[in-house]
């Protein structure tokens, strides 16, 4: 097997595990806080696609 394929699968698996762990820490209060400030959520959701292409890693 190609080493790049192994590394890619490992990274995807590691990312999935981290995201799952972060999801487990969410509480109802976190979602309430989002509903209390819909303007901030809307601004963040619309600005991120505009800013993302300018950030090169």
C-alpha positions as CSV (number, residue, x, y, z in Angstrom):
1,X,0.0,0.0,0.0
2,X,1.1,3.5,-0.7
3,X,2.4,5.4,2.4
4,X,0.4,8.5,1.4
5,X,-2.8,6.5,1.4
6,X,-2.0,5.1,4.9
7,X,-1.2,8.6,6.2
8,X,-4.3,10.1,4.7
9,X,-6.5,7.4,6.2
10,X,-4.8,7.8,9.6
11,X,-5.3,11.6,9.5
12,X,-9.0,11.3,8.5
13,X,-9.5,8.8,11.3
14,X,-7.7,11.0,13.9
15,X,-9.8,14.0,12.8
16,X,-13.0,12.0,13.1
17,X,-12.0,10.9,16.6
18,X,-11.2,14.5,17.7
19,X,-14.5,15.8,16.2
20,X,-16.5,13.1,17.9
21,X,-14.8,13.9,21.2
22,X,-15.6,17.6,20.8
23,X,-19.2,16.8,19.9
24,X,-19.6,14.8,23.1
25,X,-18.7,17.9,25.2
26,X,-21.6,20.0,23.7
27,X,-24.5,20.7,26.1
28,X,-27.9,22.2,25.6
29,X,-26.7,25.5,27.0
30,X,-24.2,25.8,24.1
31,X,-27.1,25.6,21.6
32,X,-29.2,28.1,23.7
33,X,-26.3,30.5,23.5
34,X,-26.3,30.2,19.7
35,X,-30.0,30.9,19.5
36,X,-29.5,34.0,21.7
37,X,-27.1,35.6,19.2
38,X,-28.2,34.6,15.7
39,X,-26.6,37.7,14.2
40,X,-23.1,36.6,15.3
41,X,-23.8,33.1,13.9
42,X,-25.0,34.6,10.6
43,X,-22.0,36.9,10.3
44,X,-19.6,34.0,11.0
45,X,-21.3,31.7,8.5
46,X,-21.2,34.3,5.7
47,X,-17.7,35.6,6.3
48,X,-15.9,32.3,6.6
49,X,-16.3,31.3,2.9
50,X,-15.1,34.8,1.9
51,X,-12.0,34.7,4.2
52,X,-11.0,31.0,3.7
53,X,-9.5,31.3,0.2
54,X,-7.2,34.1,1.4
55,X,-5.7,31.9,4.2
56,X,-3.1,29.6,2.6
57,X,-1.3,27.0,4.6
